[in-house]
Amino acid sequence: MNDVNSAILDPDIGWTILAVFSVIWIWLGWFWGRKAKHLDDFMLAGRNVGMALGIATAMATWVTSNTTMVAPQLAFQLGIWGMLGYSLGSVGLMLFAPMARRIRQLLPHGFTSGDFIRLRYGPWTWRLFLVISLVYAIGWLISLGMAGGVLIHALTGIEYQYGMSVILTICVVYTMLGGLRAVIGTDFIQTILILVGAVTLAILTINFVGFETMHENLLEQRPELLNLLMPAAIMFLFNNLLFGVGEIFHSNVWWSRAFAFRKDVGFRAYLIAGIFWVPIPVVAGFIALAAPSLGLNVPAADMVGPMVAAKLLGVGGAILVFIIVFSALASSLDSLLAATSDLVLQDIYRGHINPQAKDEQLRRMAKMIILLLGVVTWLICLPRISTLASLLHFMGAFVASTIWPIIAGLYWKRANAYGAFIAMAAGTAVGLWSYFAIGFYVAALVSAAVSMSVVLISAALSNNHFAWEQLNQPREGGT
């Protein structure tokens, strides 16, 4: 890793930026949290989020620090297809648009993605789904915490553990104060910062290095990065497409927004957010292709983005990158903390431990769960266990197995609990095997293929005809 002497920013500047954003986000969390008087307000922002905030929160949540750091890493490792392949994550947002509208229609009283699986497929499939969802959520939280620590260290020399700890603390505090209202409100501001910063960074990079210089140096030093027939890169292209679809289709981060948006908002918000998201990983990945031209010695692939930006643009560029990735990190961390706490609260605490819990008790427990998630993430992040890309794509075997059970469950009456359970279990198992036996770039692809086969065969052989009215049920228990 870089040390304080090789970082482009002085540590004092880094601490100042962290302090300023800490005060802003925590104050906004408190300000918006004042209106969260009931459980619906805290968890789902009163189920009344409008179009502008809807687009902003969907886009900002998907523009993670992983987007701004893993996209350069993949471009550095897999070339053009690595950069473009990551942008296919936008397909998941766009495909979720019609699903968001249907989810809102079928489950008007729903809180979580777990509510759908429980009502549609029964308790055992629900529990398996919860295991997959929580493994993914913790993995994503860890990758976000790691990304924050890596970024701060690369740009300022502040120790990885300190930077990671500060960012996690900020996001935990303001999410506890304001719930989803605070998350969506801060997402709007963070989206503006990300878009302005990303466009500025791309323009400065092109002007400083130039396409022709980059192309010549890549041909001379790393010609494989321009090879459009690189087998691993092509497999990654399809794998990442399915990984992104699986991430969005199953994750409570996106289901909670489907429940929180007004009835007429979900479809358009997700569709527009997906379209706007497409160029961001391309811009982020593009700057990594300048590394050979700059003669950089990159010690770890997931550090290439911040290192190139700092080398190209000096102190001002390093500050710009810091603000972009800090905003992207916070917009995803807060969303994931809120959505995962909802899942634990509704599906584990209320679903298995205390079904009769009252509204006020559930609100207190939600805040305790957010704090607990933050502490667990911090403890796992401390030793920095893996590179960001390898950690993310390990999760692909889990999430891709849920794509077809969810699609079939929403649209096909013949989809059944046995098929859904076996599809998720077998898809995850075979996907994990392929991750270790073949490579990270096929785990989601294999998992989705196995899961799809099981769902289609089981539904074709089934006489099940599910009644959609069964999904329109309020949760039993205290109020």
C-alpha angles and dihedrals in degrees: 000000000000117000128215092270095056097043115107094222127059111245089239090061090050093051090047092054090047091049094049094049091043091058093044098049096042092049091049090048090055093043096052093036091065089078094053096098098147137038092258089053094050097042103031106017090247092301088270108104113149133219102271095048090040094057092043096050094046092049097042093048092053092045092076129170082255089063092053094043107028094046090061090044092054092045088052091050104033104021125216095352090052090056096043093039092061090054088063086078083087089071090069091057093048094046090049090058097084090038091056090056092048093046090054090050098046098040108033090160096042125127105178145016085252090064089061095048091046094051096038103041108016136243103307097050087044091056094048089049090051091053091051092045094049094046089052094044093051090046091052092047090052093049091050093049091048092048091054093051093046093049096049093046094047094050104034109016090239106148115268093237093052096048093045091049094050095049093047091049093051094051094044093051099050093041089053090049099049112014117202092340090063092042094053094042094052090043089063092056093042091053091057091049092048095049096046092045096046094050091047092049093050094050093048092047094051092047094048100046108013131213096263095053092047092049094049094049093046091052090051102040109019109017092157089071089067094048108113091190097058101137096214091049093050091050089049090053093062094034092055091047091057092040091056093046091049092048093054100036095055104029120102088217088077098033091054089056091048087057093042098050120086113260094258096045110061100076097048095039094055094041095051093042090054093051093048091047096058100085097043099080089041090057092044093047095044095068091059089065087066092065095092091050090053095047092232121174101217109198095190126020094227090061096057096094099056092039094054093045092049092047093048102041107028123211096338092050092047091052090048092051090046092054094044095050094039089055092045091048095050093045091057100036094053092046092049093046091051096044095044092048088052090053093048092044099047103031103033108023098032095026099048111009112033113009092169096056114141126234096257092047091051092051091053091046091050090059092047090051092051089053092047092050090051093051093047091049091049093051093050093044095053097087095038096233102194147356114280098246096049091049093049096048092048084066090055093080089058102044099041090060090065098055099086099038088055097045093045091044092055098045111018121068092197094062107111142195097251093053093045093050095047092043093055095042096045094040092052094045096048092041091055090048091053091047091061099031099043112010147283091272094070104039097095092038093055093041093052092047093052092045093048092051093051094046094048095046095045092048092047090053095043129098090198116130108183118208109228090209089075089073093058095080128124115228111264119232141062125349 
